[in-house]
């Protein structure tokens, strides 16, 4: 089972993707065509049901005409993580 902060990051990424896609008036179908994946795959990412690989993140960003980092700007890093990016035992 994924830790909550990892799930939250995937949800934030998906929401940011959807918002950016809508800002440039692209359908899931058109973004899928431009990136070489199925429209379902774009939907899975937007709903945080799948995590894209780096090459797809780049293709998505380029199709949206944004820097890849823009897709990550709404992800919040929890302040209670240890040096391994995990929550201490008992939290």
C-alpha positions as CSV (number, residue, x, y, z in Angstrom):
1,X,0.0,0.0,0.0
2,X,1.3,3.5,-0.9
3,X,1.9,6.0,1.8
4,X,-0.6,8.9,1.9
5,X,2.0,11.5,0.9
6,X,2.8,9.6,-2.2
7,X,-0.8,9.2,-3.1
8,X,-1.4,12.9,-2.5
9,X,1.5,13.8,-4.8
10,X,0.0,11.6,-7.6
11,X,-3.3,13.3,-7.1
12,X,-1.7,16.8,-7.2
13,X,0.2,15.8,-10.4
14,X,-3.0,14.6,-12.0
15,X,-5.0,17.7,-11.1
16,X,-2.2,19.9,-12.4
17,X,-2.1,18.0,-15.6
18,X,-5.9,18.3,-16.1
19,X,-5.8,22.1,-15.3
20,X,-3.0,22.7,-17.7
21,X,-4.6,20.6,-20.4
22,X,-7.9,22.6,-20.0
23,X,-6.0,25.9,-20.0
24,X,-4.8,25.2,-23.5
25,X,-8.2,23.8,-24.5
26,X,-7.0,20.2,-25.2
27,X,-9.2,17.2,-24.9
28,X,-7.8,14.0,-23.4
29,X,-8.0,12.5,-26.9
30,X,-5.9,15.3,-28.4
31,X,-3.3,15.1,-25.7
32,X,-3.2,11.4,-26.0
33,X,-2.7,11.7,-29.8
34,X,0.1,14.2,-29.3
35,X,1.9,12.0,-26.8
36,X,1.4,8.6,-28.3
37,X,-0.8,7.0,-25.6
38,X,-4.4,6.2,-25.3
39,X,-7.0,8.7,-24.0
40,X,-7.7,6.2,-21.2
41,X,-4.1,6.4,-20.1
42,X,-4.3,10.2,-19.8
43,X,-7.5,9.8,-17.8
44,X,-5.7,7.3,-15.5
45,X,-2.9,9.8,-14.9
46,X,-5.3,12.6,-14.2
47,X,-7.2,10.4,-11.7
48,X,-3.9,9.3,-10.1
49,X,-4.6,5.7,-11.0
50,X,-1.3,5.4,-12.9
51,X,2.1,7.1,-12.7
52,X,3.7,8.2,-15.9
53,X,7.4,7.5,-16.7
54,X,9.8,10.3,-17.3
55,X,9.6,10.1,-21.1
56,X,5.8,10.5,-21.0
57,X,6.0,13.4,-18.5
58,X,8.3,15.2,-21.0
59,X,6.0,14.4,-23.9
60,X,3.0,15.7,-22.0
61,X,4.9,18.9,-21.0
62,X,6.0,19.5,-24.5
63,X,2.5,18.9,-25.9
64,X,1.2,21.4,-23.3
65,X,4.1,23.8,-24.1
66,X,5.3,24.0,-20.5
67,X,8.4,23.1,-18.7
68,X,8.2,19.6,-17.3
69,X,8.7,21.0,-13.7
70,X,5.4,22.9,-14.1
71,X,3.5,19.6,-13.8
72,X,5.0,19.2,-10.3
73,X,4.5,22.7,-8.9
74,X,1.4,21.9,-6.8
75,X,2.9,18.9,-5.0
76,X,3.5,19.7,-1.3
77,X,6.3,18.1,0.5
78,X,5.3,17.0,4.0
79,X,7.4,18.6,6.7
80,X,7.5,15.4,8.9
81,X,9.5,13.1,6.5
82,X,12.8,11.7,7.5
83,X,16.0,11.7,5.4
84,X,14.6,8.7,3.4
85,X,11.4,10.5,2.5
86,X,9.4,8.4,4.9
87,X,7.3,9.2,8.0
88,X,8.9,8.1,11.2
89,X,7.4,4.9,12.7
90,X,4.2,5.4,14.6
91,X,2.8,8.3,12.5
